[in-house]
Amino acid sequence: MKPTNKQTKAQLLREQQLVVERAPIGIVVLRDRIIQRCNPRFEEMLGYGPGELIGKSTRIYYPIDDEEWTALGRRAYAAIAETGSFVGESRYQRRDGSLIWVRLTGSLLNPDNPDEGYVWLYEDITRRHQAEEALQRSYSELEQRVVERTAEVSRQLHFMEQLIEAIPGPVFYKDREGRYLGFNQRYLEFIGKPRSELIGATVYDIAPRELADRYRAADEELFNNPGSQVYETQVQPASGERRDVLFHKATFANPDGSVGGIIGVMFDITERKRLEARMQQAATVFDSSAEGITVTAPDGSIIAVNRAFTEITGYSEQEVLGRNPRILQSDRQDKNFYREMWDAIGRSGRWQGELWNRRKDGSLVPEWLTISAVKDASGSIVHYVGVFADITEIKRANELLNHQAHHDHLTGLPNRLLLEDRLRGALLRAQRDGTQVALLFVDLDRFKNINDSLGHHVGDRVLYEVAQRFRALTRESDTVARVGGDEFLIIVEGIHDSGMAARIADKILDDLRANPVTLEQEFFVGASIGISLFPRDGGDSATLIKHADAAMYRAKERGRNTHEFFSDELTQFSLDRFKMETALRRAIERDELIVYLQPQFSLKTGELLGAEALVRWQHPQQGLVVPARFIPLAEESGSIVALGEWVQRAACRHWAEWALAGLNPGVLSINVSGVEFRRGQIEDTVRKVLEASRLPPELLELEITESAIMSQAEKSIRVLHGLRAMGISLAIDDFGTGYSSLAYLKRLPLNKLKIDQSFVFGLPGDAEDCAIVRAVIALGHSLQLKVIAEGVETEQQCEFLIREACDEMQGYLRGNPMPTDEFRRHFLGA
């Protein structure tokens, strides 16, 4: 049966609807700029669901104001009225706010009846616009790089009178098969061939085969790894002369996302290559100089150094190019020194003088340096040139002369001239720091008998031996000087009471009594020592020396081989410290010390993580003595080592028992004093404690102060690695109160940073404390370390630490320090 006319029309209508609905472009019918109908592709382009656009004004997808929208409509509909259609490009705003570029074509739906409305076709051309914008950006960036590089080479050689101006590079387009699609005029001029010969050609049609193979290989590499590509090669124009060029290529994509081809920009760098060759020739002469030479740009960045520079500093040219000579600065000169130096260069164009720089290996080198500003014809600075010589040998000779002028030729000790200078400096430091200085006047008893009976050559040898002993018995920071004959003066800085000076004097006397000077025979040498204290016994060098001398003679009057203070009376404070020190040494033997534990918690979950072991002293007369009263004394007297070992043994014994009983106490944290750490026996101590207590090493954490580690950074790194190898954890205590070097910090095998309570105290009201705590947390986490805050006493402090992602806390808010039995009952439920 044949279809009726009506059926045929219906079928035709259905087919037309299918075409509209499945069309790859957007189709819209508008009447009075109101959407009457639209296909799914248009809804998809703008991010709307089926039917959501029907009845809506086109105003909703135009990202322009009403005035522009009205004007755009007038132009478009005027064009349709005049020519029958409108074609253009515009930006549309999708429903989610993102923008797309659209090519739109509009015409009357029924030219015989304009009232029926308009039909508009829309094609998404966003990717094409993006590719064009990317090319423009890439071209601008590369142009700038070429201009900068060419200018830099020109400045280095001193031969260019003005900067080479950048020119736009030739541009070309290729398809996926390597056929040229188009060029700019500059490319045609460079190659020297007409456009008609190049369209559709490949690299093999315009270049010698060896160059064409190179171009094609680079293209294939870029097609296989889409993105951008920069490389140098050569081009042979029609003239036959090969030119050095820089290619910058990028792939562009088809609408379906596949690689469509390559867009390339070419820059002629022939002149730059020639300049570099000439610069190489100049470098041969440059490198032959025996003096180090540094050439910098006006901004201070290094652009050239010679071989002597490397030999003197230890830095290779590759290590310093582009960097500032400040990398060589040592701590010997302050900011004012460098400010005055550059002021002189600014005034006269030249500076010459002596300074100390730092080699790559960290050693210091004295240099005689001349810096000159190099200017061009217009008077603008184009370079700074520094020429320097290593004057180590000259300095060594001068130092030898200076040493001879300030030291005793027999013993090598400082003489009176140097002693008085050091004593003045010590008094100034003590006045600034609020500490005391002790001056010990030591006179050898009956030394004249040795000289008279055995000769001066024997006496000189005895003096030398005694001088070495005095030096060994005092600290490195102390000064031992021979001021004449058998008289010595010793400056002891940083003391807090006269008792410390008395102990030093006793140590010297005990050594002389117990150990005779042995040459061909034994000599028991005694001494009388007078002591004066600053500021108690005088405010200047001369007075202190005079009073120490008087006290020394009083010691001789009392029978020799003893010491005497300028004043016969010791202060009550000093006597108390003597008593306390003696009692503390006995406290360890008498088991008067008690381990206290302060719990540590997770800030995230609130669970108990462990505790820090603390120590208290149950004094038989004074009762419970807090650490602040006896720990400093223990460190000063040296008993802190025995004290620390006792705490480790006692705390680990309790912790091991709890762990074995299945109480899960967490990690035990024990503080190691700076004295204990610096003595270098901490590894042996920990190993013995772990073996004796049978505590699993993963349950032990040692807290070491920042200052203790940084005082001997390289040695500390080795010790800490040895401790970590045992399986224990390591934390820096009181972090932020010392002067850590980040270069060393990242090398330390740490597990945790502990924020000092002095910074926690001001949280959250103190802005500086907040900033410091945030910085410590960020630093710790960046180094993959846990961060714990101590001294947390308020909920506000705790909430701040939680907000800033601090990991753990310790403080009175959650738990006071308490005896071990109380800790077990309260936190371990046993």
C-alpha positions in Angstrom: 0.0 0.0 0.0 1.5 3.4 -1.0 2.0 6.0 1.7 -0.5 8.8 1.6 0.6 12.4 1.1 -0.1 13.1 4.7 2.2 10.2 5.8 4.9 11.4 3.5 4.8 14.8 5.1 4.9 13.4 8.6 7.9 11.2 7.7 9.7 14.2 6.2 8.9 16.2 9.3 10.3 13.5 11.5 13.5 13.2 9.5 13.9 17.0 9.7 13.4 16.8 13.5 16.0 14.1 13.8 18.5 16.1 11.8 18.0 19.1 14.1 18.2 17.1 17.3 21.3 15.2 16.3 23.1 18.1 14.5 26.7 18.7 15.9 26.0 22.4 16.0 23.5 24.3 18.1 20.3 25.3 16.3 17.9 27.9 17.8 14.6 29.5 16.7 14.2 33.1 18.1 11.3 35.5 18.0 11.9 38.9 19.5 15.2 37.5 20.9 13.2 34.9 22.9 14.1 31.2 22.4 11.2 29.4 20.8 12.9 26.1 20.1 16.5 24.8 20.3 18.2 21.5 19.8 20.0 19.3 22.4 23.5 20.4 21.1 22.7 24.0 22.0 21.5 23.1 25.4 24.7 21.0 25.9 26.9 23.9 24.8 25.5 26.2 27.4 25.1 23.6 30.1 21.3 23.6 30.4 18.9 20.7 30.7 16.3 19.7 28.1 13.7 22.5 27.7 15.2 24.8 30.3 16.0 27.5 27.6 12.6 27.5 26.0 11.0 30.9 26.6 14.2 32.5 27.8 15.7 35.6 26.5 19.1 35.4 24.8 20.3 37.9 27.3 21.0 35.1 29.8 24.0 33.8 27.9 25.6 37.1 26.9 28.3 38.2 29.5 27.8 41.9 28.6 25.7 44.7 29.9 22.2 45.5 28.6 23.4 48.4 26.4 25.9 46.3 24.6 23.4 43.4 24.2 20.8 45.8 22.7 23.4 47.3 20.3 24.7 43.8 19.3 21.1 42.8 18.4 20.5 45.8 16.3 23.7 45.1 14.3 22.9 41.5 13.8 19.3 41.9 12.7 20.2 44.9 10.5 22.7 42.6 8.7 20.1 40.0 8.2 17.6 42.5 6.9 20.2 43.9 4.5 22.1 40.8 3.3 19.8 37.9 4.4 22.2 36.5 7.0 24.6 37.4 9.8 27.8 35.6 10.6 30.1 36.5 13.5 31.9 35.3 16.6 31.0 36.0 20.2 31.6 35.0 23.8 28.8 33.2 25.6 28.4 32.5 29.3 27.5 28.9 30.2 25.1 28.2 33.0 28.1 27.4 35.4 29.6 30.8 34.7 32.4 29.6 32.4 32.9 31.4 29.0 33.0 29.9 25.5 33.7 31.3 22.1 30.9 30.6 19.5 30.7 31.2 15.8 27.0 32.1 15.0 25.1 32.3 11.8 21.6 33.8 11.7 18.8 34.2 9.0 15.1 34.5 8.7 13.2 31.3 9.4 10.8 32.2 6.5 11.9 35.1 4.3 8.3 35.5 3.1 7.0 35.9 6.6 9.6 37.7 9.0 7.1 37.4 11.9 7.8 33.7 12.1 11.2 34.5 13.6 14.9 33.7 13.0 16.9 30.6 12.9 20.4 30.7 14.4 23.3 28.2 14.1 26.0 28.0 16.8 29.5 26.3 16.6 31.8 26.1 19.6 35.2 27.5 18.6 36.7 27.9 22.1 39.7 25.7 21.5 40.8 27.6 18.4 40.8 30.8 20.4 42.8 29.2 23.2 45.4 28.0 20.8 45.8 31.4 19.3 46.2 33.0 22.7 48.8 30.4 23.7 50.8 31.0 20.6 50.8 34.7 21.2 52.0 34.2 24.8 54.7 31.7 23.8 55.9 34.0 21.0 56.2 37.0 23.4 58.0 34.9 26.1 60.5 33.5 23.6 61.1 36.9 22.0 61.9 38.3 25.5 64.3 35.4 26.2 66.2 35.9 23.0 66.4 39.6 23.6 67.7 39.1 27.1 70.2 36.4 26.1 71.6 38.4 23.2 71.9 41.5 25.4 73.6 39.5 28.1 76.2 38.1 25.7 76.8 41.5 24.3 77.5 43.0 27.8 79.8 40.2 28.7 82.1 40.8 25.7 82.3 44.6 26.1 82.2 44.9 22.3 78.6 45.9 21.7 77.8 49.7 21.9 74.1 49.2 22.3 71.7 46.4 22.9 70.7 44.3 20.0 67.0 45.0 19.4 64.8 41.9 19.2 62.9 41.3 16.0 59.8 39.1 15.5 60.8 35.6 14.4 59.6 33.8 11.4 56.4 31.7 12.0 55.3 28.6 10.3 52.4 26.0 10.6 52.6 22.3 9.8 50.0 19.6 9.8 50.4 16.1 11.4 52.2 14.8 8.3 54.7 17.6 8.3 53.3 19.5 5.3 53.5 23.3 5.6 50.1 25.0 6.0 51.2 28.6 6.2 53.8 31.2 7.2 54.3 34.8 8.1 56.1 37.2 5.7 59.2 37.2 7.9 59.6 33.4 7.3 59.3 33.8 3.6 61.9 36.6 3.6 64.2 34.5 5.7 63.9 31.4 3.6 63.9 33.4 0.3 61.2 31.4 -1.5 57.7 32.4 -2.5 54.7 31.2 -0.6 53.4 29.2 -3.6 56.5 26.9 -3.5 56.2 26.3 0.3 52.5 25.6 0.8 52.1 21.8 1.0 55.8 21.2 0.9 57.8 19.3 3.6 61.2 20.0 5.2 62.8 17.8 2.5 61.6 20.2 -0.2 63.2 23.3 1.3 66.3 22.0 3.2 69.4 19.8 2.6 68.7 16.2 3.7 70.9 16.2 6.8 69.1 19.3 8.1 65.7 18.0 7.0 66.3 14.7 8.9 67.1 16.7 12.0 63.9 18.8 11.7 61.7 15.8 11.0 63.2 13.9 14.0 62.5 16.9 16.3 58.9 17.1 14.9 58.3 13.4 15.6 59.6 13.7 19.1 57.2 16.6 19.7 54.2 14.7 18.1 55.0 11.8 20.5 55.2 14.1 23.5 52.8 16.9 22.8 53.5 20.2 24.4 56.4 22.6 23.5 60.0 22.2 22.3 63.0 24.5 22.1 66.3 23.6 20.4 69.1 25.1 18.4 70.0 24.1 14.9 70.8 25.6 11.5 68.8 26.8 8.5 70.0 27.2 4.9 68.1 29.9 3.1 67.9 30.2 -0.6 71.1 32.3 -0.5 73.0 29.2 0.5 74.6 30.7 3.7 73.7 28.6 6.7 72.4 30.5 9.7 72.2 29.4 13.4 68.6 29.5 14.6 66.6 28.8 17.7 63.3 26.9 17.1 60.4 27.1 19.5 57.6 24.8 18.6 54.3 23.8 20.1 51.6 21.4 19.1 48.0 22.5 18.5 45.0 20.4 18.9 42.0 19.5 16.7 38.5 20.1 18.0 38.4 16.4 19.0 41.6 16.9 21.1 43.9 15.0 18.8 47.2 16.7 17.8 46.6 18.6 14.7 50.0 19.9 13.9 52.8 22.2 14.9 53.1 25.9 15.2 56.8 27.1 15.1 58.7 30.3 15.7 62.3 30.7 14.5 64.9 33.2 15.7 68.2 33.9 14.0 71.0 33.5 16.6 73.9 33.5 14.3 75.3 36.7 15.7 75.0 35.4 19.2 76.9 32.3 18.3 79.7 34.4 16.8 79.9 36.5 20.0 80.1 33.4 22.1 83.0 32.1 20.0 84.8 35.4 20.5 84.0 35.2 24.2 85.6 31.8 24.3 88.8 33.3 22.9 88.7 36.1 25.5 88.1 33.5 28.2 91.5 31.9 27.4 93.2 35.1 28.4 90.8 35.7 31.2 91.6 32.3 32.8 95.3 32.7 32.6 95.3 35.4 35.4 96.8 34.3 38.7 94.3 36.5 40.6 90.7 35.6 41.0 88.4 37.5 38.7 84.6 37.9 39.1 82.4 39.7 36.6 78.9 40.6 37.6 75.9 42.2 35.9 74.7 45.5 37.3 72.2 43.6 39.5 75.1 41.7 41.1 74.5 38.3 39.5 77.8 36.6 38.5 78.2 36.2 34.8 81.8 35.1 34.6 84.7 33.8 36.8 88.1 32.6 36.0 90.2 29.5 36.9 92.0 31.3 39.7 88.5 32.1 41.2 87.8 28.4 41.4 91.2 27.6 42.8 90.9 30.1 45.6 87.2 29.7 46.5 86.6 26.1 45.6 83.4 27.0 43.6 83.2 25.9 40.0 81.9 28.4 37.4 78.7 26.4 37.0 78.0 26.7 40.7 78.2 30.5 40.9 76.8 31.7 37.5 73.7 33.7 38.1 74.3 33.9 41.9 75.4 36.9 43.9 79.0 37.1 45.3 77.3 37.3 48.7 77.7 33.5 48.8 81.3 34.1 49.6 80.7 36.4 52.5 81.9 35.4 55.9 80.8 36.6 59.3 84.0 38.7 59.7 82.5 41.8 58.2 79.1 43.4 59.2 76.5 45.1 57.1 78.1 48.5 57.7 81.3 47.3 56.1 79.6 46.4 52.9 77.4 49.5 52.9 80.5 51.7 53.1 82.2 49.7 50.4 79.3 50.1 47.9 79.1 53.8 48.8 82.7 54.2 47.8 82.1 52.4 44.5 79.1 54.6 43.9 81.1 57.8 44.5 84.4 56.9 42.7 83.6 53.8 40.7 86.3 51.8 42.6 87.0 50.2 46.0 90.1 48.4 47.3 90.7 46.8 50.6 91.1 43.7 52.7 88.3 41.3 53.7 87.6 37.7 54.7 85.6 35.5 52.5 84.4 31.9 52.9 85.4 29.1 50.6 83.0 26.4 49.5 84.4 24.0 52.2 83.6 26.6 54.9 87.1 27.7 55.6 87.9 31.4 55.6 90.4 33.0 53.3 91.8 36.6 53.6 91.7 38.5 50.3 93.0 41.8 48.9 90.1 42.8 46.7 89.6 45.5 44.1 86.1 46.2 42.7 85.7 48.4 39.7 82.5 49.6 38.0 82.6 49.3 34.1 80.5 51.8 32.3 79.4 52.2 28.6 79.7 55.3 26.5 76.6 56.7 28.0 77.9 56.4 31.5 75.6 53.5 32.5 77.1 50.7 34.5 77.2 47.5 32.5 79.5 45.3 34.7 81.3 45.2 38.0 84.7 43.5 37.9 86.3 42.1 41.1 89.9 41.1 41.2 91.2 39.5 44.3 94.3 37.7 45.6 94.7 35.2 48.4 96.8 36.9 51.1 96.9 34.0 53.5 100.6 33.8 53.5 101.0 37.5 54.1 98.4 37.3 56.9 100.3 34.4 58.4 103.5 36.4 58.4 101.8 39.3 60.0 100.0 37.1 62.5 103.4 35.6 63.5 104.8 39.0 64.1 101.7 40.0 66.0 101.8 36.8 68.0 105.4 37.4 69.0 104.5 40.9 70.1 101.7 39.7 72.3 102.9 36.3 73.6 105.6 35.0 75.9 108.4 33.5 73.8 109.1 30.7 76.3 105.6 29.3 77.1 103.6 30.6 74.1 101.1 32.1 76.6 99.7 35.6 76.2 102.0 38.3 77.8 100.9 41.1 80.0 100.1 43.4 77.0 97.6 40.9 75.6 96.3 39.9 79.0 95.4 43.5 79.9 93.6 43.8 76.5 91.6 40.6 77.1 90.8 41.6 80.7 89.3 44.9 79.5 87.2 43.0 77.1 86.1 40.5 79.7 85.1 43.3 82.1 82.9 44.9 79.4 81.2 41.6 78.6 80.6 40.9 82.3 79.1 44.4 82.8 76.8 43.8 79.8 75.8 40.3 80.8 75.6 40.8 84.5 78.2 38.2 85.3 81.4 38.2 87.3 85.1 37.8 86.3 87.7 36.2 88.4 91.4 37.1 88.2 93.8 34.5 89.6 97.4 35.7 90.3 99.5 32.5 90.5 103.1 32.7 91.8 105.2 29.5 91.9 106.5 28.9 95.4 110.3 28.8 95.8 110.9 28.7 92.1 114.0 30.8 92.6 115.7 27.8 94.2 115.3 25.8 91.0 116.9 28.5 88.9 119.7 29.1 91.4 120.6 25.4 91.9 119.9 23.8 88.5 120.2 26.7 86.1 117.9 28.8 84.1 117.6 26.2 81.3 116.0 23.8 83.8 113.8 26.6 85.2 112.6 27.4 81.7 111.6 23.8 81.1 109.7 23.7 84.4 107.9 27.0 83.5 106.9 25.6 80.1 105.5 22.4 81.7 103.6 24.3 84.3 102.2 26.7 81.7 100.9 23.7 79.7 99.2 22.3 82.8 97.5 25.7 83.6 96.2 25.8 80.0 94.9 22.2 80.3 93.3 22.8 83.7 91.3 25.9 82.5 88.6 26.3 79.9 89.2 27.3 76.3 87.4 30.6 77.0 89.7 31.4 79.9 93.0 33.3 79.4 96.3 32.0 81.0 99.1 34.6 80.7 102.7 34.7 81.9 103.4 38.2 83.1 107.0 37.7 84.2 109.4 35.3 85.9 107.3 32.7 87.7 104.1 34.8 87.8 101.0 33.9 85.9 97.6 35.6 85.6 94.4 33.7 84.7 91.2 35.4 83.6 88.0 33.3 84.2 84.8 34.7 82.7 81.2 33.9 83.2 81.3 32.9 86.9 78.4 33.5 89.1 80.0 33.3 92.5 83.4 33.1 94.2 83.1 29.4 94.7 83.7 28.7 91.1 87.0 30.7 91.2 88.0 28.8 94.4 87.4 25.4 92.7 89.6 26.4 89.8 92.4 27.5 92.2 92.0 24.2 94.1 92.2 22.2 90.9 95.5 23.9 90.0 96.9 23.4 93.5 95.8 19.8 93.7 97.3 19.0 90.3 100.6 20.6 91.3 100.6 18.6 94.6 99.7 15.3 93.0 101.8 15.4 89.8 105.4 16.5 90.0 107.1 18.1 87.0 109.3 15.3 85.6 112.3 16.2 83.6 115.6 14.4 84.3 114.3 14.4 87.9 111.0 15.1 89.7 110.1 18.6 90.9 107.2 19.2 93.2 106.2 22.8 92.4 103.9 24.6 94.7 102.0 27.8 94.1 100.3 30.6 96.0 97.2 32.0 94.3 95.5 35.3 94.9 92.0 35.9 93.6 90.1 39.2 92.9 86.6 39.4 91.6 84.9 41.9 89.3 82.9 43.9 90.2 83.3 43.2 93.9 87.0 43.9 94.2 87.5 46.5 91.5 86.0 48.0 88.3 89.1 48.2 86.1 92.0 46.0 85.1 94.7 47.7 87.1 92.8 47.5 90.3 91.9 43.9 89.9 95.5 42.9 89.1 96.7 44.9 92.2 94.2 43.3 94.5 94.9 39.8 93.1 98.6 40.4 93.7 97.9 41.5 97.2 95.8 38.4 97.8 98.6 36.2 96.4 101.1 37.6 98.9 98.6 37.0 101.7 98.4 33.4 100.6 102.2 33.1 100.8 102.0 34.6 104.3 99.5 31.9 105.3 102.0 29.2 104.5 102.1 29.0 100.7 100.5 26.3 98.4 97.1 27.8 99.0 94.7 30.4 97.6 93.3 33.5 99.1 90.6 36.0 98.0 91.1 39.7 98.2 88.4 39.7 100.8 88.5 37.0 103.6 84.8 36.6 103.7 82.7 34.6 101.2 79.1 35.6 100.7 76.4 33.5 102.2 75.2 32.7 98.8 78.5 31.2 97.8 78.5 29.1 101.0 75.0 27.9 100.3 76.1 26.8 96.8 79.0 24.9 98.2 76.7 23.1 100.6 74.2 22.4 97.9 76.8 21.0 95.5 78.1 18.7 98.2 74.6 17.5 99.2 73.7 17.0 95.5 76.6 14.7 95.0 75.5 12.6 98.0 71.9 12.7 97.0 72.6 10.3 94.1 74.4 7.9 96.5 71.7 8.2 99.1 68.8 7.6 96.7 67.2 11.0 97.5 66.1 11.6 93.9 62.6 10.8 92.6 61.4 10.3 89.1 58.3 12.3 88.1 56.3 11.9 84.9 54.3 14.4 83.0 51.8 12.9 80.4 51.8 13.8 76.7 48.7 13.6 74.6 47.6 13.6 71.0 45.9 16.9 70.1 43.9 15.1 67.4 42.5 12.2 69.3 43.2 13.2 73.0 44.7 9.8 73.7 47.8 9.3 76.0 50.9 9.0 73.9 53.5 8.7 76.7 55.2 10.9 79.2 58.3 13.0 79.9 60.5 11.9 82.7 61.5 14.6 85.2 63.4 14.6 88.4 62.8 15.9 91.9 65.2 16.0 94.9 63.8 14.9 98.3 66.3 16.9 100.4 66.4 15.6 104.0 66.2 19.1 105.5 64.7 21.3 102.7 62.1 18.9 101.5 61.2 18.6 97.8 63.6 20.6 95.7 62.5 21.6 92.2 64.9 21.2 89.3 65.4 24.9 88.8 67.3 25.0 92.0 69.7 22.1 91.5 70.0 21.4 87.7 72.1 24.5 86.9 74.4 23.7 89.8 74.7 20.1 88.6 75.6 21.2 85.1 78.2 23.7 86.4 79.8 21.1 88.8 79.7 18.3 86.3 77.4 16.1 88.4 74.7 16.4 85.8 76.2 13.4 83.9 75.7 11.1 86.9 72.3 12.7 87.5 71.2 12.1 83.9 72.3 8.5 84.0 70.3 7.9 87.2 67.1 9.4 85.7 67.5 7.2 82.6 68.0 4.0 84.6 65.2 4.7 87.0 62.6 5.9 84.5 63.4 3.1 81.9 63.1 0.5 84.7 59.5 1.6 85.5 58.6 2.0 81.9 59.9 -1.5 80.9 57.9 -3.1 83.8 54.7 -1.4 82.6 55.3 -2.4 79.0 56.0 -6.0 80.0 52.7 -6.0 82.0 50.8 -5.0 78.9 49.8 -1.5 80.3 50.7 0.2 77.0 52.3 3.3 78.6 53.4 4.8 75.2 56.7 6.4 74.6 59.0 7.6 77.5 60.7 10.9 76.8 63.9 11.8 78.7 65.7 15.1 78.5 69.5 14.9 77.9 71.4 17.9 79.3 73.8 19.8 77.0 76.8 18.9 79.2 75.8 15.2 79.1 75.4 15.4 75.3 78.6 17.3 74.6 80.7 14.8 76.6 80.1 12.3 73.8 79.2 9.3 76.0 75.5 9.4 75.6 75.4 6.5 73.1 77.2 4.2 75.6 74.9 5.3 78.4 71.7 4.7 76.4 72.9 1.3 75.2 73.7 0.2 78.8 70.3 1.5 80.1 68.4 -0.3 77.4 70.2 -3.6 78.0 69.8 -3.4 81.8 66.1 -2.4 81.7 65.2 -4.5 78.7 63.0 -1.6 77.5 62.2 -1.9 73.8 64.1 1.0 72.1 61.0 2.1 70.2 59.5 3.1 73.5 62.3 5.5 74.4 62.6 9.1 73.1 65.5 11.5 74.0 65.0 15.2 74.1 68.1 17.3 73.3 68.2 21.0 73.4 68.6 23.0 70.3 71.7 24.8 71.7 73.4 21.6 72.7 73.1 20.2 69.1 74.2 23.3 67.3 77.2 23.9 69.6 78.9 21.0 67.8 76.8 20.6 64.8 78.9 18.0 62.8 79.7 15.9 65.8 76.0 16.1 66.9 74.9 14.7 63.5 77.1 11.6 64.0 76.0 11.0 67.6 72.3 11.4 66.7 72.6 9.0 63.8 74.2 6.5 66.2 71.3 6.9 68.6 68.7 6.5 65.9 70.4 3.4 64.7 69.6 1.9 68.2 65.9 2.3 67.3 65.1 5.1 69.7 63.3 8.4 68.8 64.9 11.9 68.9 63.3 15.3 69.6 64.7 18.8 69.8 63.7 20.3 73.1 62.9 24.0 73.6 62.9 24.5 69.8 63.0 28.2 68.7 65.1 29.4 71.7 68.5 28.6 70.0 70.0 29.4 66.7 69.4 26.4 64.5 70.8 26.3 61.0 68.2 25.0 58.6 71.0 23.5 56.6 72.0 21.3 59.6 68.4 20.8 60.8 67.4 19.0 57.7 70.4 16.6 58.1 69.5 15.7 61.7 67.7 12.3 62.1 64.9 13.7 64.2 61.4 12.6 64.8 59.9 15.5 66.7 60.2 19.2 67.4 59.2 20.5 70.9 57.9 24.1 71.0 59.3 25.9 74.0 56.7 26.9 76.6 57.8 30.5 76.4 56.1 30.7 73.0 53.0 28.7 74.1 52.4 31.1 77.1 51.3 34.0 74.9 48.8 32.0 72.8 46.5 33.0 71.4 46.7 36.7 72.3 50.3 37.5 71.5 50.7 38.0 67.7 54.5 37.3 67.8 54.0 34.0 69.8 51.3 33.0 67.3 53.5 33.7 64.3 56.5 31.8 65.9 54.3 28.7 66.8 52.8 28.6 63.3 56.2 28.8 61.8 57.6 26.0 64.0 54.6 23.7 63.2 55.0 24.5 59.4 58.7 23.9 59.5 58.3 20.6 61.5 55.7 19.2 59.1 57.7 20.3 56.0 60.6 18.2 57.4 58.1 15.3 58.1 58.5 15.7 61.9 55.9 15.5 64.6 55.4 18.7 66.7 54.6 18.8 70.4 53.9 21.9 72.5 54.9 22.0 76.1 53.5 24.3 78.9 49.9 24.1 77.6 47.8 25.4 80.5 44.6 26.8 79.1 41.8 25.6 76.7 42.4 28.7 74.5 46.1 27.6 74.0 44.9 24.1 73.3 42.3 25.2 70.8 44.8 27.4 69.0 47.3 24.5 68.7 44.6 22.2 67.3 43.6 24.8 64.7 47.2 25.1 63.6 47.5 21.3 63.3 50.0 20.8 66.1 50.3 17.1 66.7 50.8 16.7 70.5 50.7 18.6 73.8 52.1 18.5 77.3 51.1 20.8 80.2 49.1 21.4 83.3 45.9 21.6 81.3 45.8 17.8 81.0 48.3 16.6 83.6 50.8 17.8 86.1 54.2 16.2 86.7 53.5 13.3 89.2 55.3 10.4 90.9 55.4 7.1 89.0 52.9 5.4 91.2 50.4 8.2 90.8 50.9 8.2 87.0 50.3 4.5 86.8 47.0 4.8 88.8 45.8 7.8 87.0 46.6 7.0 83.4 47.3 3.3 83.1 44.5 2.1 85.3 46.7 -0.1 87.5 
